[in-house]
Amino acid sequence: MAENNVMFEGILLKPSMVTPGAECKDRATPEQVSDYTLKLLHRRIPPAVPGIMFLSGGQSEVEATQNLNAMNQGPNPWHVSFSYARALQNTCLKTWGGQPENVKAAQDALLLRAKANSLAQLGKYTSDGEAAEAKEGMFVKNYVY
């Protein structure tokens, strides 16, 4: 990027977190994901970049939030936050199911996810009281956007 005169102060990166493969039996803790992800970023991303906005990469809603929270337990040279779509919308869309009578419950589910990730980007999230559905992985083999 430097060779192409990219102004680092004017970009946001949108990577995935460093996690085990979706079909791997050995799951990583949020602390391990945080450690591997931040080590990689520190080695390659200059502090001039203002923000790293993570994709969920097929993680469950709760897993993505826990991992983001772990990354924000200490100082970072960049703002470390989220740019999830599936990990914000999954439970919300399932709750709604296209039914007008479910709109309020779906809005409440979306607000819950948004608040959880808002806390995680501050390093203040706890997964207490999370619904089982939010803990289900969203990996879809050969998923295409």
Summary of the structure (lengths in Angstrom):
residues: 145
radius of gyration: 16.2
end to end distance: 25.5
largest distance: 54.7
contacts: 375
relative contact order: 0.17
helix: 47%
strand: 8%
